[in-house]
């Protein structure tokens, strides 16, 4: 059985492959449900590590509004 997207992306993040990981996550989050909380959090991490702090903050703020708690 293959690794989940979250696991593959987390490994990419550990290797510093933030742009590639963000691309994979963005494609998977593009669906109507906006993706899982884990995927959105990972995308925020990627954006922050790439220096795009305002994008990361926006993702986390939207996530907090959509799924409080």
C-alpha positions as CSV (number, residue, x, y, z in Angstrom):
1,X,0.0,0.0,0.0
2,X,1.3,3.5,-0.9
3,X,2.0,6.3,1.4
4,X,-0.7,9.0,2.0
5,X,-0.3,12.4,0.4
6,X,0.3,13.9,3.8
7,X,3.1,11.5,4.5
8,X,4.8,12.1,1.1
9,X,4.5,15.8,1.5
10,X,5.8,15.7,5.1
11,X,8.9,13.9,3.8
12,X,9.3,16.5,1.1
13,X,9.1,19.3,3.7
14,X,11.8,17.5,5.8
15,X,14.0,17.5,2.7
16,X,13.4,21.2,2.1
17,X,11.4,20.7,-1.1
18,X,8.8,23.3,-0.2
19,X,7.8,24.4,-3.6
20,X,7.1,20.9,-4.9
21,X,5.2,20.0,-1.7
22,X,3.1,23.2,-2.1
23,X,2.3,22.3,-5.7
24,X,1.1,18.8,-4.7
25,X,-1.0,20.2,-1.9
26,X,-2.5,23.0,-3.9
27,X,-3.6,20.5,-6.5
28,X,-5.2,18.2,-3.9
29,X,-6.9,21.1,-2.0
30,X,-8.4,22.4,-5.2
31,X,-11.5,20.4,-4.7
32,X,-14.8,21.8,-3.3
33,X,-14.1,20.6,0.3
34,X,-10.9,22.6,0.4
35,X,-8.9,19.5,1.5
36,X,-8.2,18.1,4.9
37,X,-7.0,20.2,7.9
38,X,-3.7,18.4,7.7
39,X,-3.1,19.3,4.1
40,X,-4.0,22.9,4.7
41,X,-1.6,23.0,7.7
42,X,1.1,21.5,5.6
43,X,0.5,24.0,2.8
44,X,0.8,26.8,5.4
45,X,4.1,25.4,6.5
46,X,5.4,25.2,3.0
47,X,4.3,28.8,2.3
48,X,6.0,30.1,5.5
49,X,9.2,28.2,4.7
50,X,9.3,29.8,1.3
51,X,9.0,33.2,2.9
52,X,5.4,33.7,1.9
53,X,4.3,34.5,5.5
54,X,1.2,36.5,4.5
55,X,-0.1,33.5,2.4
56,X,0.6,31.1,5.3
57,X,-1.2,33.3,7.7
58,X,-4.2,33.6,5.4
59,X,-4.5,29.9,5.0
60,X,-4.4,29.4,8.8
61,X,-7.0,32.2,9.3
62,X,-9.3,30.7,6.7
63,X,-8.9,27.3,8.3
64,X,-9.7,28.7,11.7
65,X,-12.9,30.3,10.4
66,X,-14.0,27.3,8.4
67,X,-13.3,24.7,11.1
68,X,-13.0,26.3,14.5
69,X,-11.8,24.3,17.5
